[in-house]
Amino acid sequence: MKRNAIKQLINWKKKSQKKPLIIEGARQVGKTWLMKEFGRTQYKQVVYINFENDFKMRTIFDTDLDVKRIIQDMELNTNLKINPRDTLIIFDEIQECPKALTSLKYFNEDAPQYSVVAAGSMLGVTLHKGTSFPVGKVEFIQLYPMSFSEFLDAVGESRFLPFMESSDFRTLTVFKDVLIRLLKHYFYIGGMPEVVNDFINNRDFNNVKEIQDWILRTYNQDFSKHIDSNLVERIKMVWNSIPSQLAKENKKFIYGAVKKGARANDFELAIAWLRDCGLIYQVHRLNKPAVPLKFYEDFSAFKMFISDIGLFCNLCGVNSQLLIEKEKIFEEFNGALTEQYVLQQLKNRERNIFYWSTDTSRSEIDFMIQAGENAVPIEVKATINLQAKSLKFYREKFKPKISVRTSLADYKKTDDLYDIPLYMIEYLDKIINLNQNNYQNEF
């Protein structure tokens, strides 16, 4: 199994002056595997410490935060000589040892020759409890569930990737039916590595559901383990409301749909907790579709998605029988599954994502991204029906230089409008850049 994020880790290793690296991401997205695989392939040896279950290693940070002494104690405990040239130090579940988190500052200042990578599933929540954090002394990368391209590679369909990378739509269209079948599988299985790995070995959709059930149970256990009891119920209410919120025609998050009469201040902390531990994404509305998009972000209006399409299907109670029906899985719940999928692929490119609507919400663009100096509208269609009244209204009103519509239809470019197949939306940037470069080369 390969993860694209390994390239980011290799680039970090090549830096002449690098800070300790923190990998963020929800529980079960593969942070531990990524760190160990990076160490296995790029270093001679790895010193791995998991603070969640290694109580003895926690104590070496109790005395002081002198890096030389910490290194010596780690060598004694692991019976390994830590050579900074060829050893990777991994601090896993670092939120369980706040002083280890603070020590990253001193690794950066006093011992930058050491390669230190850390991760913590509940790190964002821990920081809000007042833990001393080494601001400016560490680097970050975000790890998400596997993208569709990573899924294809994992399940033995990497033959398509060179054509996807090069935007060879002529070849891809020949295999369109195969790609749509695989896309259906991805909708149901999702990108959680343990789920994907079990599917590779067993090809059993019942197993897929069982492992997803287990992951969702661990999330519920986290709700109770890491937060005050009076907030647990509100977190569960928000979490359980997401499928029905996205199944609405207007997918804007409504507090009153969680609990009758509820207001923002009733659930803001619950939403912040879910967001900080990587379980949900908030996509805020834009007051105005102009760059920089961040300037026009409306924090009072947002849509809410969860981290993984497979877990979302599980929460929605999607039956695997939908996989054999022609296009039904894409249409389910007012296209909510398809919108969740597109959001997840865009997020894998680590970008800010918004949506736009009129004040009356009668016209809405599913997603808005910034590409250079362009505000790019993205309309998501669940099937091959390309009627998009909102996108037509938007284009007539704002005259964007680039517009995107993604569906099951084949690729086509008409003036400023790109029709991009759903199985290629992950490569949106490359498709646009390739076309822009070709246009410039003509003049």
Disulfide bonds with the S-S distance in Angstrom:
none
